[in-house]
C-alpha cells in the first residue's frame, strides 16, 4: 500500500470546527487499531485542528482527492508529536488553498 502522507482529504461532514467539504492533509500514518493490516492516518485542517482516522473512519468521514498528487512539501513530513504539529501550524508550515 502506498503512503497517504501529503495527500489531500475532504470532510464528508462537519467536524472539528470545520464544515463539510473542508480539505486537510495527511501528515502521519499508523497501524489501525481494529484492522491490523490497515493504515490509520492523521489529518490536519485549515483551522489547525487535527485528528486520527482509522480505516473505517476514513470511509465514513473522508473523501480522498484522487486527482491531486500528494503535495511534495508534505510527503516528507516527519511526525514527532502533536506539540510539534501545532508548532509547525503556528509557524505557517501548513498552507491550504
N, C-alpha and C positions, 0 to 999 in steps of 0.2 A: 504494500500500500504506500502511495506517495505521501509525502508530508503535506499537511494543510497549513503550516506556518506561513504567514504572509498572504494567505488567501482571504478574500472578502466574503462576508456572510451578511445576509439581511434578515432582520427580525420579522417573524410572521405575526407577532402580537406585541402589544405594549409591554415593555419590560425594563426594569432597572432605570426608570425615569426617561426612557426613550420610546417614542411612538413606533407603531408598526411601520415597517419599511426602512428603519434606520439601519445603515450599514456599519459593520465593525470588522476588525482584522483579527485573525487568529495569531496569537503570539506564543502559545505553548501547547504541547501535546502531553497526554498521559495515558497510561493503561486504564481502560474503562473499568470501573469498579464492579459492574454487574456482568459485563460481557468481556471477559479477559482477553479475547482475541481481537477486540476492537479498540479504537483510539478515541479518547475524550479530548476535547480542545478547550482552550481558554480564549475568550474573545474580549477585546477592548472596544468601547464605543465612544463616539464623539464627546459625550459629556464626562468622560473619564471613568465611568463605571465599567467593571469587567466581571466576568463570571465564567465558571467552567460548565461545559455541556457534555453529558455522556452521549454515546451514540444514539440512544433512544431520544434524549432531549434535542439533539441536533435535528432529528427528523420531525419532532413536534414544534420546535420554536425557531429554526433557522432554515434559510434557503441559501445554498452556496451559489455564488455568482460565477458560473462556469465559463462564461465567455471572456472573463478577465483573467489574465495570468496573475500569479502571485506578485505582489509588489516587491521588487528586488530589495528595497530598503528594509523590509520586514522579514524576509525569508531567513536571514542570518541572525535574527534577534536572539540573544541568549537570555533566557528567563532565569533569573537568580531567585527572586522572591517578589511578593506582591508590593512590598515597600518600594523596590526598585522600579516596578512597572508604574507606580504612582509618580515617582520622581521623574521618570522619563516622560510621562504625560505632562507634568507640570513644566518641564523644560522645553516642551514643544516637539518632542520626537515623533509623536503620532500625529499625522495630518489626515484630515478627512475632507473629501470633496462633496 
